[in-house]
């Protein structure tokens, strides 16, 4: 032996278990932290302005947040693979207009069919995103940024100067976001179940875990024989499809759709995903966390509105929250690294 | 702690050679104009550890990638169990029973250890859901079999290189792989970890696996392997039983020439360049005082984790220190400022050249000029012609073997990358050069060149501080050897008085009285 190397590194199972508990705690703390901030926010706002916790207002916040949380599920799947989908706002806008427009042209069209059309529009956009990213090997940031502009352009072209107004939509459609069960919006319940299912899929199925693996180490994923291209492609298609459905929901929620519908949603959704603890460079995070992130962001914006804060502050505060979340992430990972290092030094001695 | 044997005597060869498990016939592979692998035939037999050695760029990695299904050979055939197979993709290689343990760890840091082992083939329960409990249990069972106490449920983030390799081996075991290829598994391991790894590899061999073991350390080849194959320039130059072979034979086959022994040269040692006085960093190193004179090569020896690299980092200003002082040419150096250290004429060639020494995506030329840009600019503008001339000049002086200066660093072999790091610092004409592990992961031939370079530098009056875990290197290079143990300097040897035994004794604390 030439190496006179090392002090012994004893990796004892006890220390490993400690490290694991630490890591588990940190991740649970993340979702708990969001819930705590949310609770505090609601409490303080309600004390200043009791109308904030009116049943109607709460229902409104939940329905609005629902659309974002749904978009966040699709975005999470893409971001986990170390990609990003910037086109969802434009996809939502296009799908919202085209699907709502169907009611004007085909009286008595089935609402289910409208949803199918909306999701098909989204899936088509997702196919393009996925194809260019996977087969064309263009960074998804560029592909989806281009799609953001192209789809918005198409939207403007199709809508022209006009818009769809609520009066042209059937009541049964407008009512979708207003239906409640025991005071809770039915839509929020359905979407919560969908997000729960999505989170379960990501956690408990091979293909779901492979999304994490791809984002965690793309080269290793390839060497491990994971069909990375197919998985990333699928993530984009799902994200697109979800954005398409969200577009139909948007139409039902707001009734009035012009060519700017959904502008800027992509950034708000990405903000929600990051605030919810999904690593922007992939590999970790959960769909549930992302949904909570969306809920928190929406609640803050709504609280600011109720409190009469100038809308100017809305975006500044959303940005501040994003920075805070990232600082927290960074802090946690440094702490974690330091803890693991300390453990190593102990053993090395 | 598994206390496996560090190797088996090679007289244990079976009387009749078993049929090869894997057989590669006349395989060739070219990338653009370069023939990476040229008509190579190789047999791996069950129960045999087969060493593959060769200089960097000899074609070893290409062979590994062919066996791993990453590359398809341009021509030639591959047989496993006597049946011809075509490995199209890593999954195909895996299914054929071939497991590769790559040089660069291929972990998923965000997944658990158990998932890292079973990714893509996790055990399932109803409705095709992952059965995490069974997965963790099976991983735990493999670790027990290997005799290593790793927690399968922890995240892979933070695992040491040695632990990552154990996970890779566990993966191979979980696949029931019968052919296991290990690409320089010991490059980043300490002696204790190497021993543990050897124990595990020996267990695998005894259970009938065919193992291809790639290493730059010939002692490892002799202590672990039964058969050896030598590659040179993409061709197979030697393949036979290790019995009756000596290290010099392998070196000769690898480089095609004898390596010169150290040329003893009377260097004129000048006045002190670096003086370190009672340097202390809480919990890392204590009271370290040392001196390096112009024209002198001083080696810092010791166990990994003894604080050697940390002292170097503190001198260079990357890390803070709590007490003591560093002077260069008699002037006190501002602490925690690499810029000040560089201005004072200090250069640091870090241990991990890929991460810390080079910008891998940038061109060779840009890497060479990186530390000298202020010198190359005129009115704040860096002219391309000037930059190229500077880079070409230094690349030539260090005999860097490159295709084009504008190619990315990744196009160079490890040894040539290290020469570029050296060129980068030499371009600044430093008065003190600190070199951390100068030849880690570098083949024998280039190793000698790097040693010669350092000696030439010293002869030109540069003070050199070398940190190395390889004793032959320390003994060959250093005029003086300082030994660190647990953050303290514990012994000093003049070149003539040093031996492997005395250094090991001082580094491990057994030679307390003697030192």
Interface residues (C-beta under 8 A of the other chain):
Chain A: X1 X2 X3 X4 X5 X6 X7 X8 X9 X10 X11 X12 X13 X16 X17 X19 X20 X23 X204 X205 X206 X209 X210 X212 X213 X215 X216 X217 X219 X220 X221 X222 X223 X224 X225 X226 X279 X283 X284 X336 X337 X340 X344 X345 X348 X349
Chain B: X1 X6 X68 X70 X89 X90 X91 X94 X100 X102 X106 X107 X108 X109 X110 X111 X115 X119 X120 X121 X122 X124 X128 X129 X130 X132 X148 X149 X150 X151 X153 X154 X155 X157 X158 X160 X162 X163 X189 X190 X191 X192 X193 X194 X217 X219 X220 X223 X283 X301 X302 X303 X304 X305 X306 X469 X470 X471 X472 X473 X486 X500 X503 X504 X507 X508
